[in-house]
Amino acid sequence: MWSDEVFGIVGWDAERFPVTMESFNSIVHPDDLERFVTEWRKMLITKQRCSIEHRVLLPDGTTRYVNQLAELIHENGEPNVHVMGTIQDITDRKEKESAELANRAKSEFLAAMSHEIRTPLNAIIGFADLLADANLPPKELEFASSIKQASGNLMFFLNDILDFSKIEAGKFELASVVFDLFDLLEQTIKTFCVLGDNKGIKLRLNASPDLPKVLRGDLNALRQVLTNLIANAIKFTPAGEVELKVTPHEYDHSAPEQPVMLLCAVRDTGIGIPYEQREVIFEPFTQADASSTKKYGGTGLGLAISKKLVELMGGEIWVESIPGLGSTFYFTTRFSLVPESEARLSDQGRKKLSGKLRQLKILLAEDDTLNQIVAKESLRRQGHFVVVANNGKDVLDLLEMQHFDLILMDIAMPEMDGVEATQVIRNSSSGLFDPRIPIIAQTAHALKRDLDRFMEIGMNGCVTKPIDNYELISVICHVAPHLTIQNEEPEPQPQPTDYVDNFIPIFEIQALRDKYCDDRELFQEIFDLFLTTMPKRIIEIGAAIDTDDHEEVVLLAHALKGTSAVMNAAAINHTTMNLEKAALDHDLVGIKLHWEQLKIEADRLKSISPDQILGRK
């Protein structure tokens, strides 16, 4: 006997549906029938309760998921066996699980696609950066700039698609960091100054003085929303102005424990949006006019992502617009206030960590050849020595043979990936290398949970590809400040008088006489060799300076410093020591002045002979 609820679930009429095993089997979905029958037979044999999830076919042809619990009942004196059980409609849960599985599969596919697309794209952007700094003729420089702009646009579109996918899949997590609101607003506006100037559009920032200076929350999410709205405003504004106005929407100065609600408005004097399109534009892959996609470009995801981010930050977004006169996009966001003492400490910390990197010996773990070239050249131009490892195993082998200051570790590599290599390094007790060496992950577009995992296994930080020198400095300042040259206060600009030395003698005459007075022939031989090799050394150093190869300048100056020390050539030794230091510090004024001084000192060598040094017999 079935209850009315069971008939309601399976959709059949109690008067027209006989309650038998055969009739029930007839409504089990054909793809589930064999498994269903097998489970029932197992119950009859083992006499144990069974639980089966399967589909049933309703009279209208639709399908419903059910969870069926059943067990055998033996009544005293009765030869027949009865079955007692329940049926539960689990259609909603199964559909949700199916949707989540599909979303997970989509996210995994997009993540894999992201890696495959970003790897060559990062290389293109990196090579374009290198070309832009290579003193190209104007036409070729224009070509390099066009390559960078086009590849940057492609990366921007790819980011939109991936960000939207993460948000849709529920994988986007807000960060919680302390940040300076006014700095963020000013930096965001400055990002668009060139673009605005090119179109003749005036950009304005109107930030209320009543706003709190320091907040806690996800500054990158706020920056992304502002960036999307300002970029759209400039895109759809042929002439006029774009204004960013930020005011406190809910802010009680007397209650610092209460959250702060900001009201942000991006106003433009552009083409405007028809009334009937004002809700549609916040849907994914949508623009107010289909022709806009061809005319203005874009994925149609910027506003959809902005809406999702604003909602994640506890706010809402809307637009007011008059076609032909312009639009104003409003949104609210919620942040936490930061106590004054914590804000002061944060500001002091930022000042303390401002600085530059000293010359480092870096182990670059990267399997892609193009990315190897870009990263190595970029780091070399910053004065660092770089050794490349193709995978995690190569990293371990190189660590056993050489000392490094830092590892830049790619994540996805063949044979042994960056995660496994890091775990081996951190857990090593062999004594062959330092298990505490700073390890910085390099990745294209990691999720927050990925970054958390990197930190959990022992990585110290993360930079994005292609490597940006300012980002690298910032990360290293936080995770390994001992690798930086600290600048708590801005360094004064170098003046030429800073590099003027007191007179230094060409040779330390007495020291040479003490060493060589009894072997004038040996001194003549090494003196001639020193004099004949000097022009070649001067040419090599000059060539390295001309190409801004500071790493090579350091090597050549260091070698000449050693030779001149052996010869007690005090002036050359002193000048090469200063040149080496200037090249290490990327001090362009110092390099130029000490290079000129080195050429002067090399000419002074020609004015002296071995007899003048050791004296005539």
Summary of the structure (lengths in Angstrom):
residues: 617
radius of gyration: 35.7
end to end distance: 130.4
largest distance: 136.8
contacts: 1812
relative contact order: 0.06
helix: 53%
strand: 18%
